[in-house]
Amino acid sequence: MERIIVYVDDAAYAEQQLTPMTSPAANATPTHWVVVACAPRMTHRISKWVSHSARENWRAKWSDKLFGQVVPLLTARGDKVTPVLAKGPLSELTTRLLSEHGAARVLDARRPKFGQDMEPVTKDQPEGGQARWTVPGAVAGMGAILLLAAD
């Protein structure tokens, strides 16, 4: 049985990434999917207004909704699915999951966010901070002024 650990934070994006892998023609061997839900980060200021238990309840509800959308896609072919809610650094979670489930492929199906570095899911995965497309506000303002002046 093939094992695949997949990190997900958006069901629609994950469906686009996983559909080719779940088609009946793509793979005839049964697969054990370990689906890891990566909840969005809350700002540090929210701790002033929301208790720790309320945050954990929100994360649990969010992950249940995500699993409700992703798991049926993976089980349609009869594959086994193990849902996991990510807590802590993802590279440490990957190491723990690999030790629990044995050899497995690791797939990062998280939606990339513009101007935001994503945490690597394995220790040997390169950090994605070299090619960021961020523009300082002054440069963007000058570009807008030049466009208006050109009209």
Secondary structure, 3 states (H helix, E strand, C coil): CEEEEEEECCHHHHHHHHHHHHCCCCCCCCEEEEEEECCCCCCHHHHHCCCHHHHHHHHHHHHHHHHHHHHHHHHCCCCEEEEEECCCCHHHHHHHHHHHHCCCEEEECCCCCCCCCCCCCCCCCCCCCCCCCCCCHHHHHHHHHHHHHHC
